[in-house]
Amino acid sequence: MTQVLIWGQSREMLAGESFVGPTEEVRTLDALRASLDGKGAALVLADVTRLEAEGEEVKTWLEDGGDAQVVVVAVADREDGDAVLENYPFVDDVIARPVSPGRLKRKLERALETIHNHRVIRQLEHKVSRKGQELEELNKIGVALSAERDIDKLLERILTKSRDITGADAGTLYLVERDKVNGETQAERLRFKLAQNDSMTVPFKEQTFDLDDSSIAGYAAGHGELINVPDAYTYDPRPDSPFRASKDFDEKSGYRTKSMLVVPMRDHQNEVIGIVQLINKKRNPATVLQPVTTVEEEVIPFTSVDEELAGSLASQAAVAFLNAKLLQDIQNLFESFVKAAAYAIEQRDVST
């Protein structure tokens, strides 16, 4: 229920003693804010003299989110109404003193709707601002990835940036290798290329294994699907999904894998060329998940925003990786050509 806060002296602002709903009288902005703490929405009837004394502070408070909790209605003499609106544009309305119970009731009925509208506008502004920041960050990451020519450093950066932008504690990166004959794929493998972990040192050995549906990474690569796992230990995939989250690494290392986000990297032909696997999204990115009991409290599922951001970054990463690989192949080809030419010249005339 919306409460009524009288910011000033009630006897100078209200007509009679009939109030509508719970009311409280306060004298300062600090007292007003203290009265709001934990009590939900409120209609604030502000004596114009209080606005004169603390107008700038009220404006700052409302702009910082206070307008999502209150409707501020200035109470002034009838002839001063226009001047009050001009001097204090942050107030929602002006009402002539003395305020009758009937007019107060009507203001109270409309207060909740106004507060709701303020909250919606604030949420939309926040979403637009956050989206702009996310796009700016993705653009910066894309530029940085495109500038990297060393493939090993590029892969490190891809995994690091994917973890940073989603708040993941750990992550792994796989590359898809295909044996092709006359353009037809004969065999597919996943190369375990990279592992990172902020909470512990991870023993890593690069290795390959068959690309099949027995692992989450293999399934994501084979089917081109993004997979979001809230808890690897309780995750129950679709009945037609043969993969299960493995506990082997956790049992050997003492780590606890909980939330996972597995994102395919696709090339310009929509073919999966790699997998970014993000592990354990943290409430606070700076938290170290040790001891292992902290995982249950500090680790949360990856969100739909994380899916969108990681998917966009994976697309940029795939392009950057292919470009870097192409440049490396060209350089290797050029070096091979130079060596072959030098060898041919030596064979023809050793002395020169």
Contacts in CASP RR format, 6 or more apart in sequence:
PFRMAT RR
TARGET T0000
AUTHOR 0000-0000-0000
METHOD contacts of the structure
MODEL  1
MTQVLIWGQSREMLAGESFVGPTEEVRTLDALRASLDGKGAALVLADVTR
LEAEGEEVKTWLEDGGDAQVVVVAVADREDGDAVLENYPFVDDVIARPVS
PGRLKRKLERALETIHNHRVIRQLEHKVSRKGQELEELNKIGVALSAERD
IDKLLERILTKSRDITGADAGTLYLVERDKVNGETQAERLRFKLAQNDSM
TVPFKEQTFDLDDSSIAGYAAGHGELINVPDAYTYDPRPDSPFRASKDFD
EKSGYRTKSMLVVPMRDHQNEVIGIVQLINKKRNPATVLQPVTTVEEEVI
PFTSVDEELAGSLASQAAVAFLNAKLLQDIQNLFESFVKAAAYAIEQRDV
ST
1 21 0 8 1.000
1 22 0 8 1.000
2 41 0 8 1.000
2 42 0 8 1.000
2 43 0 8 1.000
2 108 0 8 1.000
2 111 0 8 1.000
2 112 0 8 1.000
2 115 0 8 1.000
3 21 0 8 1.000
3 22 0 8 1.000
3 23 0 8 1.000
3 24 0 8 1.000
3 39 0 8 1.000
3 40 0 8 1.000
3 41 0 8 1.000
3 42 0 8 1.000
3 43 0 8 1.000
4 19 0 8 1.000
4 20 0 8 1.000
4 21 0 8 1.000
4 22 0 8 1.000
4 23 0 8 1.000
4 24 0 8 1.000
4 42 0 8 1.000
4 43 0 8 1.000
4 44 0 8 1.000
4 45 0 8 1.000
4 104 0 8 1.000
4 108 0 8 1.000
5 23 0 8 1.000
5 24 0 8 1.000
5 25 0 8 1.000
5 26 0 8 1.000
5 32 0 8 1.000
5 35 0 8 1.000
5 36 0 8 1.000
5 42 0 8 1.000
5 43 0 8 1.000
5 44 0 8 1.000
5 45 0 8 1.000
5 70 0 8 1.000
6 13 0 8 1.000
6 14 0 8 1.000
6 23 0 8 1.000
6 24 0 8 1.000
6 25 0 8 1.000
6 26 0 8 1.000
6 45 0 8 1.000
7 26 0 8 1.000
7 27 0 8 1.000
7 29 0 8 1.000
7 32 0 8 1.000
7 44 0 8 1.000
7 45 0 8 1.000
7 46 0 8 1.000
7 47 0 8 1.000
7 50 0 8 1.000
8 25 0 8 1.000
8 26 0 8 1.000
8 27 0 8 1.000
8 46 0 8 1.000
8 47 0 8 1.000
8 49 0 8 1.000
8 50 0 8 1.000
9 25 0 8 1.000
9 47 0 8 1.000
10 23 0 8 1.000
10 25 0 8 1.000
12 47 0 8 1.000
12 97 0 8 1.000
12 98 0 8 1.000
13 45 0 8 1.000
13 47 0 8 1.000
13 75 0 8 1.000
13 97 0 8 1.000
13 98 0 8 1.000
13 99 0 8 1.000
14 45 0 8 1.000
14 98 0 8 1.000
14 99 0 8 1.000
14 104 0 8 1.000
15 98 0 8 1.000
15 99 0 8 1.000
15 100 0 8 1.000
15 101 0 8 1.000
16 98 0 8 1.000
16 101 0 8 1.000
18 101 0 8 1.000
19 101 0 8 1.000
19 104 0 8 1.000
20 101 0 8 1.000
20 102 0 8 1.000
20 104 0 8 1.000
20 105 0 8 1.000
20 108 0 8 1.000
21 108 0 8 1.000
24 35 0 8 1.000
26 32 0 8 1.000
26 35 0 8 1.000
27 50 0 8 1.000
28 54 0 8 1.000
29 50 0 8 1.000
29 54 0 8 1.000
29 57 0 8 1.000
29 58 0 8 1.000
29 61 0 8 1.000
32 44 0 8 1.000
33 61 0 8 1.000
35 42 0 8 1.000
36 42 0 8 1.000
36 69 0 8 1.000
36 70 0 8 1.000
40 69 0 8 1.000
41 69 0 8 1.000
41 70 0 8 1.000
41 71 0 8 1.000
41 111 0 8 1.000
41 112 0 8 1.000
41 115 0 8 1.000
42 69 0 8 1.000
42 70 0 8 1.000
42 71 0 8 1.000
42 111 0 8 1.000
43 70 0 8 1.000
43 71 0 8 1.000
43 73 0 8 1.000
43 107 0 8 1.000
43 108 0 8 1.000
43 111 0 8 1.000
44 70 0 8 1.000
44 71 0 8 1.000
44 72 0 8 1.000
44 73 0 8 1.000
45 73 0 8 1.000
45 75 0 8 1.000
45 95 0 8 1.000
45 99 0 8 1.000
45 104 0 8 1.000
46 58 0 8 1.000
46 72 0 8 1.000
46 73 0 8 1.000
46 74 0 8 1.000
46 75 0 8 1.000
46 91 0 8 1.000
47 74 0 8 1.000
47 75 0 8 1.000
48 74 0 8 1.000
48 75 0 8 1.000
48 76 0 8 1.000
48 80 0 8 1.000
48 84 0 8 1.000
51 58 0 8 1.000
51 74 0 8 1.000
51 84 0 8 1.000
51 87 0 8 1.000
51 88 0 8 1.000
51 91 0 8 1.000
55 88 0 8 1.000
58 72 0 8 1.000
58 88 0 8 1.000
58 90 0 8 1.000
59 88 0 8 1.000
59 90 0 8 1.000
62 70 0 8 1.000
62 72 0 8 1.000
62 90 0 8 1.000
63 90 0 8 1.000
65 122 0 8 1.000
67 90 0 8 1.000
67 115 0 8 1.000
67 118 0 8 1.000
67 122 0 8 1.000
68 115 0 8 1.000
68 118 0 8 1.000
68 119 0 8 1.000
68 122 0 8 1.000
69 115 0 8 1.000
70 115 0 8 1.000
71 92 0 8 1.000
71 93 0 8 1.000
71 107 0 8 1.000
71 110 0 8 1.000
71 111 0 8 1.000
71 114 0 8 1.000
71 115 0 8 1.000
72 90 0 8 1.000
72 91 0 8 1.000
72 92 0 8 1.000
73 91 0 8 1.000
73 92 0 8 1.000
73 93 0 8 1.000
73 94 0 8 1.000
73 95 0 8 1.000
73 107 0 8 1.000
74 81 0 8 1.000
74 84 0 8 1.000
74 88 0 8 1.000
74 91 0 8 1.000
74 93 0 8 1.000
74 94 0 8 1.000
74 95 0 8 1.000
75 94 0 8 1.000
75 95 0 8 1.000
75 96 0 8 1.000
75 97 0 8 1.000
75 99 0 8 1.000
76 84 0 8 1.000
76 94 0 8 1.000
76 95 0 8 1.000
76 96 0 8 1.000
76 97 0 8 1.000
77 96 0 8 1.000
77 97 0 8 1.000
78 96 0 8 1.000
78 97 0 8 1.000
81 94 0 8 1.000
81 96 0 8 1.000
84 91 0 8 1.000
84 94 0 8 1.000
85 91 0 8 1.000
85 94 0 8 1.000
92 114 0 8 1.000
93 107 0 8 1.000
95 103 0 8 1.000
95 107 0 8 1.000
134 165 0 8 1.000
134 305 0 8 1.000
134 309 0 8 1.000
137 165 0 8 1.000
138 165 0 8 1.000
138 309 0 8 1.000
138 312 0 8 1.000
138 313 0 8 1.000
138 316 0 8 1.000
141 161 0 8 1.000
141 165 0 8 1.000
141 313 0 8 1.000
141 316 0 8 1.000
142 313 0 8 1.000
142 316 0 8 1.000
142 320 0 8 1.000
144 157 0 8 1.000
144 161 0 8 1.000
145 154 0 8 1.000
145 157 0 8 1.000
145 158 0 8 1.000
145 161 0 8 1.000
145 316 0 8 1.000
145 317 0 8 1.000
145 320 0 8 1.000
146 316 0 8 1.000
146 319 0 8 1.000
146 320 0 8 1.000
146 323 0 8 1.000
148 154 0 8 1.000
148 157 0 8 1.000
148 320 0 8 1.000
148 324 0 8 1.000
149 324 0 8 1.000
149 327 0 8 1.000
149 328 0 8 1.000
150 324 0 8 1.000
151 321 0 8 1.000
151 324 0 8 1.000
151 325 0 8 1.000
151 328 0 8 1.000
154 320 0 8 1.000
154 321 0 8 1.000
154 324 0 8 1.000
155 173 0 8 1.000
155 193 0 8 1.000
155 194 0 8 1.000
155 321 0 8 1.000
156 194 0 8 1.000
158 173 0 8 1.000
158 276 0 8 1.000
158 313 0 8 1.000
158 317 0 8 1.000
158 320 0 8 1.000
158 321 0 8 1.000
159 171 0 8 1.000
159 172 0 8 1.000
159 173 0 8 1.000
159 194 0 8 1.000
159 196 0 8 1.000
159 276 0 8 1.000
160 196 0 8 1.000
161 313 0 8 1.000
162 168 0 8 1.000
162 171 0 8 1.000
162 263 0 8 1.000
162 276 0 8 1.000
162 278 0 8 1.000
162 310 0 8 1.000
162 313 0 8 1.000
162 314 0 8 1.000
162 317 0 8 1.000
163 169 0 8 1.000
163 170 0 8 1.000
163 171 0 8 1.000
163 196 0 8 1.000
163 278 0 8 1.000
164 285 0 8 1.000
165 309 0 8 1.000
165 310 0 8 1.000
165 313 0 8 1.000
166 261 0 8 1.000
166 278 0 8 1.000
166 281 0 8 1.000
166 302 0 8 1.000
166 306 0 8 1.000
166 309 0 8 1.000
166 310 0 8 1.000
167 281 0 8 1.000
167 282 0 8 1.000
167 285 0 8 1.000
167 306 0 8 1.000
168 261 0 8 1.000
168 278 0 8 1.000
168 279 0 8 1.000
168 280 0 8 1.000
168 281 0 8 1.000
168 282 0 8 1.000
168 302 0 8 1.000
169 197 0 8 1.000
169 198 0 8 1.000
169 199 0 8 1.000
169 279 0 8 1.000
169 280 0 8 1.000
169 281 0 8 1.000
169 282 0 8 1.000
169 287 0 8 1.000
169 289 0 8 1.000
169 299 0 8 1.000
170 195 0 8 1.000
170 196 0 8 1.000
170 197 0 8 1.000
170 198 0 8 1.000
170 199 0 8 1.000
170 202 0 8 1.000
170 255 0 8 1.000
170 278 0 8 1.000
170 279 0 8 1.000
170 280 0 8 1.000
171 195 0 8 1.000
171 196 0 8 1.000
171 197 0 8 1.000
171 276 0 8 1.000
171 277 0 8 1.000
171 278 0 8 1.000
171 279 0 8 1.000
172 192 0 8 1.000
172 194 0 8 1.000
172 195 0 8 1.000
172 196 0 8 1.000
172 217 0 8 1.000
172 277 0 8 1.000
172 279 0 8 1.000
173 193 0 8 1.000
173 194 0 8 1.000
173 195 0 8 1.000
173 274 0 8 1.000
173 275 0 8 1.000
173 276 0 8 1.000
173 277 0 8 1.000
174 190 0 8 1.000
174 191 0 8 1.000
174 192 0 8 1.000
174 193 0 8 1.000
174 217 0 8 1.000
174 218 0 8 1.000
174 221 0 8 1.000
174 274 0 8 1.000
174 275 0 8 1.000
174 277 0 8 1.000
175 190 0 8 1.000
175 191 0 8 1.000
175 193 0 8 1.000
175 273 0 8 1.000
175 274 0 8 1.000
176 188 0 8 1.000
176 189 0 8 1.000
176 190 0 8 1.000
176 191 0 8 1.000
176 211 0 8 1.000
176 221 0 8 1.000
176 272 0 8 1.000
176 273 0 8 1.000
176 274 0 8 1.000
176 275 0 8 1.000
177 188 0 8 1.000
177 189 0 8 1.000
177 190 0 8 1.000
177 191 0 8 1.000
177 208 0 8 1.000
178 185 0 8 1.000
178 187 0 8 1.000
178 188 0 8 1.000
178 189 0 8 1.000
179 185 0 8 1.000
179 186 0 8 1.000
179 187 0 8 1.000
179 188 0 8 1.000
180 186 0 8 1.000
188 210 0 8 1.000
188 211 0 8 1.000
188 222 0 8 1.000
189 208 0 8 1.000
189 209 0 8 1.000
189 210 0 8 1.000
189 211 0 8 1.000
190 208 0 8 1.000
190 209 0 8 1.000
190 210 0 8 1.000
190 211 0 8 1.000
190 215 0 8 1.000
190 217 0 8 1.000
190 218 0 8 1.000
190 221 0 8 1.000
190 275 0 8 1.000
191 206 0 8 1.000
191 207 0 8 1.000
191 208 0 8 1.000
192 206 0 8 1.000
192 207 0 8 1.000
192 208 0 8 1.000
192 209 0 8 1.000
193 206 0 8 1.000
194 204 0 8 1.000
195 202 0 8 1.000
195 204 0 8 1.000
196 202 0 8 1.000
197 255 0 8 1.000
198 288 0 8 1.000
198 289 0 8 1.000
199 255 0 8 1.000
199 288 0 8 1.000
199 289 0 8 1.000
199 290 0 8 1.000
200 253 0 8 1.000
200 254 0 8 1.000
200 255 0 8 1.000
200 290 0 8 1.000
202 253 0 8 1.000
203 253 0 8 1.000
209 215 0 8 1.000
211 218 0 8 1.000
211 221 0 8 1.000
211 222 0 8 1.000
212 218 0 8 1.000
213 219 0 8 1.000
213 222 0 8 1.000
213 223 0 8 1.000
213 241 0 8 1.000
213 242 0 8 1.000
213 243 0 8 1.000
214 242 0 8 1.000
214 243 0 8 1.000
215 243 0 8 1.000
215 246 0 8 1.000
216 227 0 8 1.000
216 229 0 8 1.000
216 243 0 8 1.000
216 245 0 8 1.000
216 260 0 8 1.000
216 262 0 8 1.000
216 277 0 8 1.000
217 262 0 8 1.000
217 275 0 8 1.000
217 277 0 8 1.000
218 243 0 8 1.000
218 275 0 8 1.000
219 225 0 8 1.000
219 227 0 8 1.000
219 241 0 8 1.000
219 242 0 8 1.000
219 243 0 8 1.000
220 226 0 8 1.000
220 227 0 8 1.000
220 262 0 8 1.000
220 263 0 8 1.000
220 264 0 8 1.000
220 272 0 8 1.000
220 275 0 8 1.000
221 264 0 8 1.000
221 272 0 8 1.000
221 274 0 8 1.000
221 275 0 8 1.000
222 272 0 8 1.000
224 264 0 8 1.000
224 266 0 8 1.000
224 272 0 8 1.000
225 264 0 8 1.000
226 261 0 8 1.000
226 262 0 8 1.000
226 263 0 8 1.000
226 264 0 8 1.000
226 307 0 8 1.000
226 310 0 8 1.000
226 311 0 8 1.000
227 260 0 8 1.000
227 261 0 8 1.000
227 262 0 8 1.000
228 260 0 8 1.000
228 261 0 8 1.000
228 262 0 8 1.000
228 301 0 8 1.000
228 302 0 8 1.000
228 307 0 8 1.000
229 235 0 8 1.000
229 245 0 8 1.000
229 259 0 8 1.000
229 260 0 8 1.000
229 261 0 8 1.000
229 262 0 8 1.000
230 259 0 8 1.000
230 301 0 8 1.000
231 258 0 8 1.000
231 259 0 8 1.000
231 301 0 8 1.000
232 245 0 8 1.000
232 247 0 8 1.000
232 257 0 8 1.000
232 258 0 8 1.000
232 259 0 8 1.000
232 260 0 8 1.000
233 245 0 8 1.000
233 247 0 8 1.000
233 257 0 8 1.000
233 258 0 8 1.000
235 245 0 8 1.000
237 243 0 8 1.000
237 244 0 8 1.000
245 257 0 8 1.000
245 260 0 8 1.000
247 257 0 8 1.000
249 255 0 8 1.000
249 257 0 8 1.000
250 256 0 8 1.000
250 257 0 8 1.000
254 292 0 8 1.000
255 289 0 8 1.000
255 292 0 8 1.000
256 280 0 8 1.000
256 289 0 8 1.000
256 292 0 8 1.000
256 295 0 8 1.000
257 279 0 8 1.000
257 280 0 8 1.000
258 280 0 8 1.000
258 295 0 8 1.000
258 296 0 8 1.000
258 299 0 8 1.000
259 279 0 8 1.000
259 280 0 8 1.000
259 281 0 8 1.000
259 299 0 8 1.000
259 300 0 8 1.000
259 301 0 8 1.000
259 302 0 8 1.000
260 277 0 8 1.000
260 278 0 8 1.000
260 279 0 8 1.000
260 280 0 8 1.000
260 302 0 8 1.000
261 277 0 8 1.000
261 278 0 8 1.000
261 281 0 8 1.000
261 302 0 8 1.000
261 306 0 8 1.000
261 307 0 8 1.000
261 310 0 8 1.000
262 275 0 8 1.000
262 276 0 8 1.000
262 277 0 8 1.000
262 278 0 8 1.000
263 275 0 8 1.000
263 276 0 8 1.000
263 277 0 8 1.000
263 278 0 8 1.000
263 307 0 8 1.000
263 310 0 8 1.000
263 311 0 8 1.000
263 314 0 8 1.000
264 272 0 8 1.000
264 274 0 8 1.000
264 275 0 8 1.000
264 314 0 8 1.000
265 272 0 8 1.000
265 273 0 8 1.000
265 274 0 8 1.000
265 275 0 8 1.000
265 276 0 8 1.000
265 314 0 8 1.000
265 315 0 8 1.000
265 317 0 8 1.000
265 318 0 8 1.000
265 321 0 8 1.000
266 272 0 8 1.000
266 273 0 8 1.000
266 314 0 8 1.000
266 315 0 8 1.000
266 318 0 8 1.000
267 273 0 8 1.000
267 318 0 8 1.000
267 319 0 8 1.000
267 322 0 8 1.000
268 319 0 8 1.000
268 322 0 8 1.000
273 318 0 8 1.000
273 321 0 8 1.000
273 322 0 8 1.000
274 318 0 8 1.000
276 310 0 8 1.000
276 314 0 8 1.000
276 317 0 8 1.000
278 302 0 8 1.000
278 306 0 8 1.000
278 310 0 8 1.000
280 289 0 8 1.000
280 295 0 8 1.000
280 299 0 8 1.000
281 299 0 8 1.000
281 300 0 8 1.000
281 301 0 8 1.000
281 302 0 8 1.000
281 303 0 8 1.000
281 306 0 8 1.000
282 289 0 8 1.000
282 298 0 8 1.000
282 299 0 8 1.000
282 300 0 8 1.000
283 298 0 8 1.000
283 299 0 8 1.000
283 300 0 8 1.000
284 298 0 8 1.000
287 294 0 8 1.000
287 298 0 8 1.000
289 295 0 8 1.000
289 298 0 8 1.000
289 299 0 8 1.000
302 310 0 8 1.000
345 352 0 8 1.000
END
